[in-house]
Amino acid sequence: MAIIGTFTTFFPVLILVGYEAGRPSAKGFVKYPMVFTLIAQLIGISLAFPLFWIPSYIASGGSRGSGGRGYLSTRHMYLSLVPPTVYLTFVLLVLFVPTTSFLWTISAGVLGGPIIVLTFAPLWLFSNDQETHHNNSNGNKWKQNNLQSAHSTLPYAACGIVCFFLWLWLLALVVIPQLGLSPIAIYQELWGDAIVMVKFLTMDGLVIWLSSILVIAYEKNSAALEVIGATCLFGPGTAISLVLAGLQVDDDDDLWDDTTATTKNKSTRIMSDKTKGVLRKNGA
């Protein structure tokens, strides 16, 4: 139970790390996800995420950045799905393949080895982060903004769906049949009577969940409360994914408003300059 809870909480974090690496304003560990995930493999994601990534994220100004962050390229958005997809594949193998098999040993080794770090390499090698929509004509901007929002939310939506089905599987086949809905029984399973490994996984998942709420609260305070409420209904991974998708739409809308305002200001200045030129000619 602790394994699935922790892993599903980690899925949206992998997408978040990939997304924010593509911001022009990204700094430090946010800009270099391979370095961050390597540290996470060495000391644990529950330590690396709050101690290294979140401070760099705040220093970068969050998803809105400080000074011209621009849109994420569509290619970068979809390449951000590579790490969680690879991670999910080997997590499922660890969960459902017999622990005595060679495949299980390989899968467990992959989850604790450098391959997860290398899944961020496509973001560095193939992602064209200079692709923006600022140069589109005025007639296409509304359409491009809608397409941008659709692309930006799809990876988070896909992650949320996967996490939700894993959460349902956990409740329907593990928690309710074995423990019922007793909070005391669940506490004993995850902490009270649990072995050290289960306690470690429980703490791992709790710290990742709280750290994700901190990131979301930095962007929008009310959204942090939404994560807490949605976790009770849909599980931690789905809750984080849904709220991050919503923040991404808000982020695209803000950038759209900024771009529109900038365009209007430029147009106003151009018209003003033309008017002054006409008045000078008439005065002459």
C-alpha positions in Angstrom: 0.0 0.0 0.0 2.8 2.4 0.9 4.6 1.6 -2.4 1.7 2.6 -4.6 0.9 5.7 -2.6 4.5 6.9 -2.8 5.0 6.1 -6.4 1.7 7.7 -7.6 2.7 10.9 -5.6 6.0 10.9 -7.4 4.6 10.6 -11.0 3.3 14.3 -11.3 6.5 15.5 -9.7 8.5 13.9 -12.6 6.4 15.9 -15.1 6.7 19.1 -13.1 10.5 18.7 -13.0 10.6 18.1 -16.8 8.2 21.0 -17.5 10.0 23.7 -15.5 13.4 22.8 -17.0 12.1 24.3 -20.2 11.3 27.7 -18.8 13.7 30.4 -20.1 13.9 31.7 -16.5 14.9 28.3 -15.0 17.9 28.4 -12.7 20.0 25.9 -10.8 18.6 22.4 -10.3 15.4 23.4 -12.0 17.3 24.0 -15.3 19.3 20.7 -15.0 16.8 17.9 -14.1 19.4 15.2 -14.8 21.7 16.6 -12.1 18.7 16.9 -9.7 17.5 13.3 -10.3 21.0 12.0 -9.9 21.1 13.7 -6.4 17.7 12.3 -5.7 18.9 8.7 -6.5 21.8 9.2 -4.1 20.0 10.8 -1.1 16.3 10.1 -1.9 13.7 12.1 -3.6 12.0 13.1 -0.4 15.2 15.0 0.6 16.3 16.2 -2.8 13.0 17.7 -3.8 12.5 20.1 -0.9 16.2 20.8 -0.2 17.5 21.3 -3.8 14.7 21.6 -6.4 12.2 23.8 -4.5 14.7 26.5 -3.5 15.9 26.7 -7.2 12.3 26.9 -8.3 11.6 29.8 -6.0 14.8 31.5 -7.1 13.6 31.1 -10.7 10.4 32.9 -9.9 8.2 29.8 -10.3 6.4 28.9 -13.5 5.9 32.6 -14.2 9.6 33.3 -14.0 11.3 36.6 -13.7 11.7 38.4 -16.9 10.3 36.8 -20.0 9.9 33.1 -19.4 7.9 32.5 -22.7 5.9 29.5 -23.7 7.1 26.0 -23.3 7.5 24.3 -26.7 5.0 21.6 -27.5 7.8 19.1 -28.0 9.2 19.8 -24.6 5.8 19.2 -23.0 5.4 15.8 -24.6 9.0 14.8 -23.9 8.3 15.5 -20.2 6.1 12.4 -20.4 9.2 10.1 -21.0 10.5 10.0 -17.4 7.1 9.1 -15.7 6.3 6.6 -18.5 9.5 4.7 -18.0 9.2 5.0 -14.2 5.6 3.7 -14.4 6.6 0.7 -16.5 9.1 -0.6 -14.1 7.0 0.2 -11.1 4.2 -2.0 -12.5 6.8 -4.8 -13.1 8.0 -4.5 -9.5 4.4 -4.7 -8.3 3.1 -7.6 -10.4 6.1 -9.7 -11.4 7.2 -12.5 -9.0 9.9 -11.2 -6.7 12.0 -14.3 -7.3 12.2 -13.7 -11.1 15.1 -12.1 -12.9 12.8 -9.5 -14.4 11.8 -8.3 -11.0 15.5 -7.9 -10.0 16.2 -5.9 -13.2 13.2 -3.7 -12.6 14.0 -2.9 -9.0 17.6 -2.1 -10.1 16.4 0.3 -12.8 14.2 2.2 -10.3 17.2 2.6 -8.0 19.8 3.2 -10.8 20.9 5.8 -13.3 18.4 4.9 -16.1 15.7 7.1 -14.5 18.2 9.9 -14.6 18.9 9.3 -18.3 15.2 9.5 -19.1 15.5 13.3 -18.8 18.2 13.3 -21.6 15.6 13.7 -24.4 14.6 17.0 -22.8 18.2 18.2 -23.2 18.9 16.6 -26.6 15.7 17.1 -28.6 13.6 19.8 -27.0 13.4 23.1 -28.8 12.7 25.5 -26.1 13.0 28.5 -28.3 9.7 27.7 -30.0 7.3 30.4 -28.8 4.1 31.9 -30.1 5.0 35.5 -29.7 5.6 36.0 -33.4 2.2 34.8 -34.5 -0.1 37.3 -36.3 -2.8 38.9 -34.3 -5.5 36.8 -36.1 -3.9 33.5 -34.9 -3.1 34.4 -31.3 -6.4 33.3 -29.8 -6.2 29.9 -31.6 -2.6 29.4 -30.6 -3.3 30.2 -27.0 -6.1 27.6 -26.9 -3.9 25.0 -28.5 -1.1 25.8 -26.1 -3.4 25.3 -23.1 -4.6 22.0 -24.5 -1.1 20.7 -25.1 0.2 21.9 -21.7 -2.5 20.1 -19.7 -2.5 16.8 -21.5 0.6 15.3 -19.8 -0.7 16.2 -16.4 -4.2 14.8 -17.3 -2.7 11.6 -18.5 -0.7 11.3 -15.3 -3.8 12.0 -13.3 -5.8 9.3 -15.0 -3.0 6.7 -14.4 -2.7 7.7 -10.7 -6.5 7.5 -10.3 -6.8 4.0 -11.6 -3.9 2.9 -9.4 -5.6 4.6 -6.4 -8.8 2.8 -7.2 -7.0 -0.5 -7.5 -5.3 0.1 -4.1 -8.6 0.8 -2.4 -10.7 -1.9 -4.1 -8.3 -4.8 -3.9 -6.0 -4.0 -1.0 -7.2 -1.5 1.6 -11.0 -2.2 1.8 -10.7 -6.1 1.6 -7.9 -6.3 4.1 -8.3 -3.3 6.4 -11.7 -1.9 5.7 -12.0 1.9 6.1 -10.8 2.0 9.7 -8.2 4.9 10.2 -6.6 3.0 13.1 -6.1 -0.1 11.0 -4.6 1.9 8.1 -2.3 3.7 10.5 -1.1 0.4 12.0 -0.5 -0.9 8.5 1.5 2.1 7.3 3.3 3.1 10.6 2.4 1.4 13.9 3.1 -2.3 13.1 4.9 -1.7 9.8 8.5 -2.8 9.1 11.2 -0.1 8.6 11.0 -0.2 4.8 7.2 0.5 4.9 7.7 3.3 7.3 10.4 4.8 5.1 8.1 4.7 2.0 5.2 6.2 4.0 7.4 9.1 5.1 8.8 9.4 1.6 5.3 9.8 0.1 4.2 12.2 2.8 7.2 14.5 2.3 6.8 14.5 -1.5 3.1 15.3 -1.1 3.7 18.1 1.3 6.5 19.5 -0.9 4.2 19.4 -3.9 1.7 21.4 -1.9 4.4 23.9 -1.1 5.2 24.4 -4.8 1.5 24.8 -5.7 1.0 27.2 -2.8 3.9 29.3 -4.1 2.0 29.7 -7.3 -1.5 30.1 -5.9 -2.5 29.8 -2.2 -6.1 28.5 -2.8 -4.8 25.8 -5.1 -2.9 24.2 -2.2 -6.3 23.7 -0.4 -7.7 22.2 -3.6 -4.9 19.5 -3.5 -5.7 18.6 0.1 -9.4 18.3 -0.7 -8.9 16.4 -3.9 -6.5 14.0 -2.2 -9.3 12.7 0.0 -11.4 11.9 -3.1 -9.0 10.9 -5.8 -5.7 10.1 -4.1 -2.5 12.2 -3.8 -1.1 11.7 -7.3 -4.4 12.5 -9.1 -4.9 15.6 -6.9 -1.5 17.0 -7.6 -1.9 16.3 -11.3 -5.3 18.0 -11.6 -4.3 21.1 -9.7 -1.0 21.4 -11.7 -3.0 21.1 -14.9 -5.3 23.9 -13.7 -2.3 26.1 -12.8 -0.9 25.5 -16.3 -4.0 26.8 -17.9 -3.9 29.9 -15.6 -0.3 30.4 -16.5 -1.0 30.2 -20.2 -3.9 32.7 -19.8 -1.7 35.1 -17.9 1.0 35.0 -20.6 -1.7 35.4 -23.3 -2.9 38.6 -21.4 0.6 39.9 -21.1 1.3 39.3 -24.8 -2.0 40.9 -25.8 -1.3 44.0 -23.6 2.2 44.3 -25.0 0.8 44.1 -28.6 -1.8 46.8 -27.8 0.8 49.1 -26.3 3.0 48.7 -29.3 0.1 49.4 -31.6 -0.9 52.5 -29.6 2.6 53.8 -29.8 2.8 53.3 -33.5 -0.6 55.1 -34.1 0.6 57.9 -31.8 3.8 58.3 -33.8 1.9 58.3 -37.1 -0.6 60.9 -35.7 2.3 63.2 -34.6 3.9 62.8 -38.0 0.6 63.9 -39.8 0.2 66.9 -37.5 3.8 68.0 -38.1 3.2 67.8 -41.9 -0.1 69.8 -41.6 1.6 72.4 -39.4 4.4 72.7 -41.9 
